[in-house]
């Protein structure tokens, strides 16, 4: 069973991409917007977690 056959699989992937884009933008623009260092690092960590989860989902789909 691949990702599109699972209930909500596409929704999860799209949500991960959305969170990745928002957190990466916050991390990138944060310095110019005056965002504190801690919040930028949290946004970077969220971006990294999203990337790892997307890669894991991709590899799992390829094996199925």
Beta strands, then each sheet from edge to edge (+ up, - down):
end
